[in-house]
């Protein structure tokens, strides 16, 4: 196909799934920013970390470009 070693062909479905997972992660970051504004409690921090981890894990667990 004439691609260099830095180019890659990706199925549209895999790219869409990645974008969906990144969107969830982006929303989690916005939620955490909002939830931790002001005077957060230790429970707020625990909840924020749990939400971020829940949103981030699918991004790294199902990498469409992994070997």
LOSELUM-127693 format. One line per 2 residues: number of its first residue (from 1); for each residue x, y, z of N, C-alpha, C. Coordinates in nm, 2 decimals, always signed. Example, Ala and Ser with C-alpha at 12.3 -4.5 7.8 and 13.67 -1.06 7.14 Angstrom:
2
1) +1.32 -0.57 +0.78 +1.23 -0.45 +0.78 +1.32 -0.33 +0.78; +1.28 -0.22 +0.71 +1.37 -0.11 +0.71 +1.29 +0.00 +0.79 $
END
This chain:
67
1) +0.08 -0.12 +0.00 +0.00 +0.00 +0.00 +0.09 +0.13 +0.00; +0.21 +0.11 +0.01 +0.30 +0.23 +0.00 +0.31 +0.31 +0.13 $
3) +0.28 +0.24 +0.24 +0.28 +0.31 +0.37 +0.42 +0.31 +0.43; +0.46 +0.41 +0.50 +0.58 +0.41 +0.57 +0.57 +0.34 +0.70 $
5) +0.68 +0.32 +0.77 +0.67 +0.25 +0.90 +0.59 +0.33 +1.01; +0.57 +0.46 +0.98 +0.50 +0.54 +1.07 +0.35 +0.56 +1.04 $
7) +0.30 +0.49 +0.94 +0.16 +0.50 +0.89 +0.09 +0.37 +0.92; -0.04 +0.38 +0.95 -0.11 +0.26 +0.99 -0.25 +0.27 +0.93 $
9) -0.31 +0.16 +0.89 -0.45 +0.15 +0.85 -0.53 +0.10 +0.96; -0.64 +0.17 +1.00 -0.72 +0.13 +1.11 -0.86 +0.11 +1.06 $
11) -0.93 +0.01 +1.11 -1.07 -0.01 +1.07 -1.15 +0.11 +1.13; -1.25 +0.16 +1.06 -1.33 +0.27 +1.11 -1.40 +0.23 +1.24 $
13) -1.45 +0.10 +1.25 -1.51 +0.06 +1.38 -1.42 +0.07 +1.50; -1.29 +0.03 +1.48 -1.19 +0.04 +1.59 -1.16 +0.18 +1.63 $
15) -1.15 +0.27 +1.53 -1.13 +0.41 +1.55 -1.25 +0.47 +1.62; -1.37 +0.44 +1.58 -1.49 +0.49 +1.65 -1.50 +0.44 +1.79 $
17) -1.47 +0.32 +1.82 -1.47 +0.26 +1.95 -1.37 +0.34 +2.04; -1.25 +0.37 +1.99 -1.15 +0.44 +2.06 -1.20 +0.58 +2.09 $
19) -1.26 +0.65 +2.00 -1.31 +0.78 +2.02 -1.42 +0.78 +2.13; -1.50 +0.67 +2.12 -1.61 +0.66 +2.23 -1.55 +0.65 +2.37 $
21) -1.44 +0.57 +2.38 -1.38 +0.55 +2.51 -1.31 +0.68 +2.55; -1.25 +0.75 +2.46 -1.19 +0.88 +2.49 -1.29 +0.98 +2.54 $
23) -1.41 +0.98 +2.47 -1.52 +1.07 +2.51 -1.56 +1.05 +2.65; -1.57 +0.92 +2.69 -1.61 +0.89 +2.83 -1.50 +0.94 +2.93 $
25) -1.38 +0.92 +2.89 -1.27 +0.97 +2.98 -1.27 +1.12 +2.99; -1.30 +1.19 +2.88 -1.31 +1.33 +2.88 -1.42 +1.38 +2.97 $
27) -1.53 +1.31 +2.96 -1.65 +1.35 +3.05 -1.61 +1.33 +3.19; -1.54 +1.22 +3.22 -1.50 +1.19 +3.36 -1.41 +1.30 +3.41 $
29) -1.32 +1.34 +3.33 -1.23 +1.45 +3.38 -1.31 +1.58 +3.41; -1.40 +1.61 +3.32 -1.48 +1.73 +3.34 -1.57 +1.71 +3.47 $
31) -1.62 +1.59 +3.49 -1.70 +1.57 +3.61 -1.61 +1.59 +3.74; -1.49 +1.53 +3.73 -1.40 +1.54 +3.85 -1.36 +1.68 +3.88 $
33) -1.33 +1.76 +3.77 -1.30 +1.90 +3.79 -1.41 +1.97 +3.86; -1.53 +1.94 +3.82 -1.65 +2.01 +3.88 -1.67 +1.96 +4.02 $
35) -1.66 +1.83 +4.04 -1.69 +1.77 +4.17 -1.59 +1.81 +4.28; -1.46 +1.84 +4.24 -1.36 +1.87 +4.33 -1.34 +2.03 +4.35 $
37) -1.42 +2.10 +4.28 -1.41 +2.25 +4.30 -1.47 +2.28 +4.43; -1.42 +2.38 +4.50 -1.47 +2.42 +4.63 -1.40 +2.35 +4.74 $
39) -1.47 +2.28 +4.83 -1.41 +2.22 +4.94 -1.44 +2.07 +4.94; -1.37 +1.99 +4.86 -1.40 +1.85 +4.85 -1.36 +1.78 +4.98 $
41) -1.43 +1.67 +5.01 -1.40 +1.59 +5.13 -1.31 +1.47 +5.08; -1.26 +1.40 +5.18 -1.18 +1.28 +5.14 -1.27 +1.18 +5.05 $
43) -1.39 +1.17 +5.09 -1.48 +1.08 +5.01 -1.50 +1.13 +4.87; -1.50 +1.26 +4.85 -1.51 +1.32 +4.72 -1.39 +1.28 +4.63 $
45) -1.27 +1.28 +4.70 -1.15 +1.25 +4.62 -1.15 +1.10 +4.59; -1.20 +1.01 +4.68 -1.21 +0.87 +4.66 -1.30 +0.84 +4.54 $
47) -1.42 +0.91 +4.54 -1.52 +0.89 +4.44 -1.46 +0.94 +4.30; -1.39 +1.05 +4.31 -1.33 +1.11 +4.18 -1.23 +1.01 +4.12 $
49) -1.14 +0.96 +4.21 -1.04 +0.86 +4.16 -1.10 +0.74 +4.10; -1.21 +0.69 +4.17 -1.28 +0.57 +4.12 -1.34 +0.59 +3.99 $
51) -1.40 +0.71 +3.97 -1.47 +0.74 +3.84 -1.36 +0.76 +3.73; -1.25 +0.82 +3.76 -1.15 +0.84 +3.66 -1.09 +0.70 +3.62 $
53) -1.07 +0.61 +3.72 -1.01 +0.48 +3.69 -1.11 +0.40 +3.61; -1.24 +0.41 +3.64 -1.34 +0.34 +3.56 -1.35 +0.39 +3.42 $
55) -1.33 +0.52 +3.40 -1.33 +0.57 +3.27 -1.20 +0.55 +3.19; -1.09 +0.54 +3.26 -0.96 +0.52 +3.19 -0.93 +0.38 +3.16 $
57) -0.97 +0.28 +3.24 -0.94 +0.14 +3.22 -0.98 +0.09 +3.08; -1.10 +0.12 +3.03 -1.13 +0.07 +2.89 -1.04 +0.13 +2.78 $
59) -0.98 +0.24 +2.81 -0.89 +0.30 +2.71 -0.77 +0.22 +2.69; -0.71 +0.17 +2.80 -0.59 +0.10 +2.80 -0.61 -0.05 +2.79 $
61) -0.72 -0.10 +2.84 -0.74 -0.25 +2.83 -0.78 -0.30 +2.69; -0.84 -0.22 +2.61 -0.88 -0.26 +2.48 -0.82 -0.17 +2.38 $
63) -0.70 -0.17 +2.37 -0.63 -0.09 +2.27 -0.64 -0.15 +2.13; -0.71 -0.08 +2.04 -0.73 -0.14 +1.90 -0.59 -0.15 +1.83 $
65) -0.49 -0.08 +1.87 -0.37 -0.08 +1.79 -0.26 -0.16 +1.86; -0.30 -0.24 +1.96 -0.20 -0.32 +2.03 -0.17 -0.44 +1.94 $
67) -0.05 -0.50 +1.96 +0.00 -0.61 +1.88 -0.06 -0.74 +1.92 $
END
